[in-house]
Amino acid sequence: MMPDKLNELPPDFLYRILTILDIEYGEFMYRLLNDEPHEVMIYARIYMLYHKINS
């Protein structure tokens, strides 16, 4: 089995990236939780970036 921490994306990392991209954190999270395709794709790319950096 894979460790549980594999899927974690630290909130501070996400917040920093969204700030760099000039995306408002609260609105992004609201739209992400409502499965908006654009926000899901942004989150997926940030997730891939984080795990690429930390692997």
VMD Tcl script that builds the backbone (N, CA, C; Angstrom):
set m [mol new atoms 165]
animate dup $m
set s [atomselect $m all]
$s set {name element resname resid chain x y z} {
  {N N MET 1 A 0.829 -1.196 0.000}
  {CA C MET 1 A 0.000 0.000 0.000}
  {C C MET 1 A 0.869 1.254 0.000}
  {N N MET 2 A 0.312 2.304 -0.556}
  {CA C MET 2 A 1.014 3.580 -0.586}
  {C C MET 2 A 0.715 4.355 0.696}
  {N N PRO 3 A 1.658 5.165 1.126}
  {CA C PRO 3 A 1.429 5.959 2.338}
  {C C PRO 3 A 0.314 6.981 2.132}
  {N N ASP 4 A -0.400 7.291 3.213}
  {CA C ASP 4 A -1.516 8.241 3.153}
  {C C ASP 4 A -1.080 9.640 2.734}
  {N N LYS 5 A 0.120 10.028 3.074}
  {CA C LYS 5 A 0.577 11.390 2.816}
  {C C LYS 5 A 0.858 11.657 1.344}
  {N N LEU 6 A 0.771 10.644 0.496}
  {CA C LEU 6 A 1.048 10.814 -0.926}
  {C C LEU 6 A 0.134 11.865 -1.560}
  {N N ASN 7 A -1.110 11.921 -1.130}
  {CA C ASN 7 A -2.092 12.805 -1.760}
  {C C ASN 7 A -2.156 14.198 -1.153}
  {N N GLU 8 A -1.324 14.483 -0.178}
  {CA C GLU 8 A -1.399 15.772 0.489}
  {C C GLU 8 A -0.787 16.890 -0.351}
  {N N LEU 9 A -1.441 18.012 -0.328}
  {CA C LEU 9 A -0.913 19.240 -0.924}
  {C C LEU 9 A -1.013 20.307 0.167}
  {N N PRO 10 A 0.114 20.735 0.716}
  {CA C PRO 10 A 0.074 21.691 1.825}
  {C C PRO 10 A -0.669 22.977 1.449}
  {N N PRO 11 A -1.578 23.421 2.308}
  {CA C PRO 11 A -2.344 24.639 2.017}
  {C C PRO 11 A -1.466 25.864 1.790}
  {N N ASP 12 A -0.350 25.968 2.516}
  {CA C ASP 12 A 0.509 27.140 2.333}
  {C C ASP 12 A 1.157 27.145 0.950}
  {N N PHE 13 A 1.496 25.970 0.416}
  {CA C PHE 13 A 2.052 25.881 -0.938}
  {C C PHE 13 A 0.996 26.307 -1.960}
  {N N LEU 14 A -0.220 25.784 -1.804}
  {CA C LEU 14 A -1.317 26.142 -2.706}
  {C C LEU 14 A -1.579 27.647 -2.648}
  {N N TYR 15 A -1.619 28.206 -1.439}
  {CA C TYR 15 A -1.874 29.635 -1.274}
  {C C TYR 15 A -0.794 30.479 -1.956}
  {N N ARG 16 A 0.477 30.088 -1.785}
  {CA C ARG 16 A 1.573 30.840 -2.409}
  {C C ARG 16 A 1.477 30.815 -3.927}
  {N N ILE 17 A 1.195 29.645 -4.495}
  {CA C ILE 17 A 1.094 29.530 -5.955}
  {C C ILE 17 A -0.080 30.361 -6.467}
  {N N LEU 18 A -1.223 30.284 -5.791}
  {CA C LEU 18 A -2.385 31.067 -6.220}
  {C C LEU 18 A -2.099 32.564 -6.124}
  {N N THR 19 A -1.359 32.972 -5.107}
  {CA C THR 19 A -0.984 34.380 -4.963}
  {C C THR 19 A -0.096 34.811 -6.124}
  {N N ILE 20 A 0.868 33.976 -6.481}
  {CA C ILE 20 A 1.748 34.276 -7.614}
  {C C ILE 20 A 0.937 34.401 -8.900}
  {N N LEU 21 A -0.079 33.542 -9.057}
  {CA C LEU 21 A -0.919 33.560 -10.258}
  {C C LEU 21 A -2.008 34.633 -10.195}
  {N N ASP 22 A -2.041 35.407 -9.099}
  {CA C ASP 22 A -3.037 36.457 -8.884}
  {C C ASP 22 A -4.460 35.891 -8.916}
  {N N ILE 23 A -4.642 34.768 -8.205}
  {CA C ILE 23 A -5.952 34.128 -8.077}
  {C C ILE 23 A -6.363 34.229 -6.616}
  {N N GLU 24 A -7.578 34.717 -6.364}
  {CA C GLU 24 A -8.077 34.879 -5.005}
  {C C GLU 24 A -8.371 33.501 -4.408}
  {N N TYR 25 A -7.777 33.217 -3.249}
  {CA C TYR 25 A -7.819 31.890 -2.630}
  {C C TYR 25 A -9.244 31.437 -2.294}
  {N N GLY 26 A -10.022 32.279 -1.645}
  {CA C GLY 26 A -11.370 31.900 -1.222}
  {C C GLY 26 A -12.275 31.561 -2.398}
  {N N GLU 27 A -12.255 32.400 -3.408}
  {CA C GLU 27 A -13.077 32.158 -4.604}
  {C C GLU 27 A -12.619 30.893 -5.318}
  {N N PHE 28 A -11.302 30.684 -5.385}
  {CA C PHE 28 A -10.767 29.481 -6.020}
  {C C PHE 28 A -11.256 28.229 -5.297}
  {N N MET 29 A -11.170 28.230 -3.968}
  {CA C MET 29 A -11.587 27.056 -3.198}
  {C C MET 29 A -13.089 26.811 -3.351}
  {N N TYR 30 A -13.879 27.877 -3.366}
  {CA C TYR 30 A -15.324 27.736 -3.555}
  {C C TYR 30 A -15.624 27.074 -4.897}
  {N N ARG 31 A -14.985 27.577 -5.946}
  {CA C ARG 31 A -15.223 27.023 -7.284}
  {C C ARG 31 A -14.658 25.609 -7.411}
  {N N LEU 32 A -13.526 25.339 -6.761}
  {CA C LEU 32 A -12.943 23.995 -6.786}
  {C C LEU 32 A -13.875 22.994 -6.112}
  {N N LEU 33 A -14.422 23.363 -4.969}
  {CA C LEU 33 A -15.326 22.463 -4.247}
  {C C LEU 33 A -16.643 22.249 -4.987}
  {N N ASN 34 A -16.968 23.150 -5.909}
  {CA C ASN 34 A -18.158 22.980 -6.746}
  {C C ASN 34 A -17.813 22.356 -8.098}
  {N N ASP 35 A -16.616 21.785 -8.190}
  {CA C ASP 35 A -16.154 21.035 -9.364}
  {C C ASP 35 A -16.151 21.836 -10.660}
  {N N GLU 36 A -15.769 23.102 -10.570}
  {CA C GLU 36 A -15.617 23.897 -11.785}
  {C C GLU 36 A -14.398 23.372 -12.553}
  {N N PRO 37 A -14.557 23.031 -13.835}
  {CA C PRO 37 A -13.468 22.398 -14.598}
  {C C PRO 37 A -12.165 23.199 -14.622}
  {N N HIS 38 A -12.251 24.507 -14.776}
  {CA C HIS 38 A -11.043 25.337 -14.844}
  {C C HIS 38 A -10.244 25.251 -13.545}
  {N N GLU 39 A -10.927 25.346 -12.414}
  {CA C GLU 39 A -10.253 25.292 -11.123}
  {C C GLU 39 A -9.711 23.892 -10.837}
  {N N VAL 40 A -10.429 22.866 -11.269}
  {CA C VAL 40 A -9.946 21.492 -11.093}
  {C C VAL 40 A -8.643 21.303 -11.868}
  {N N MET 41 A -8.571 21.838 -13.082}
  {CA C MET 41 A -7.353 21.713 -13.887}
  {C C MET 41 A -6.192 22.498 -13.264}
  {N N ILE 42 A -6.473 23.680 -12.749}
  {CA C ILE 42 A -5.424 24.461 -12.085}
  {C C ILE 42 A -4.907 23.695 -10.874}
  {N N TYR 43 A -5.822 23.160 -10.069}
  {CA C TYR 43 A -5.419 22.397 -8.886}
  {C C TYR 43 A -4.583 21.186 -9.286}
  {N N ALA 44 A -4.988 20.481 -10.336}
  {CA C ALA 44 A -4.246 19.305 -10.792}
  {C C ALA 44 A -2.833 19.685 -11.216}
  {N N ARG 45 A -2.690 20.805 -11.885}
  {CA C ARG 45 A -1.352 21.243 -12.319}
  {C C ARG 45 A -0.485 21.656 -11.134}
  {N N ILE 46 A -1.083 22.318 -10.155}
  {CA C ILE 46 A -0.334 22.686 -8.951}
  {C C ILE 46 A 0.067 21.424 -8.192}
  {N N TYR 47 A -0.837 20.460 -8.111}
  {CA C TYR 47 A -0.561 19.180 -7.447}
  {C C TYR 47 A 0.612 18.474 -8.122}
  {N N MET 48 A 0.603 18.422 -9.457}
  {CA C MET 48 A 1.696 17.777 -10.195}
  {C C MET 48 A 3.012 18.518 -9.957}
  {N N LEU 49 A 2.970 19.845 -9.977}
  {CA C LEU 49 A 4.169 20.644 -9.732}
  {C C LEU 49 A 4.742 20.347 -8.352}
  {N N TYR 50 A 3.887 20.331 -7.340}
  {CA C TYR 50 A 4.336 20.072 -5.972}
  {C C TYR 50 A 5.018 18.710 -5.867}
  {N N HIS 51 A 4.408 17.686 -6.430}
  {CA C HIS 51 A 4.976 16.344 -6.315}
  {C C HIS 51 A 6.197 16.151 -7.215}
  {N N LYS 52 A 6.293 16.921 -8.274}
  {CA C LYS 52 A 7.492 16.874 -9.117}
  {C C LYS 52 A 8.674 17.505 -8.375}
  {N N ILE 53 A 8.417 18.607 -7.688}
  {CA C ILE 53 A 9.454 19.291 -6.917}
  {C C ILE 53 A 9.921 18.425 -5.750}
  {N N ASN 54 A 9.000 17.737 -5.100}
  {CA C ASN 54 A 9.309 16.990 -3.883}
  {C C ASN 54 A 9.594 15.514 -4.105}
  {N N SER 55 A 9.835 15.115 -5.335}
  {CA C SER 55 A 10.138 13.693 -5.558}
  {C C SER 55 A 11.614 13.463 -5.769}
}
mol reanalyze $m
mol bondsrecalc $m
mol representation Tube
mol addrep $m
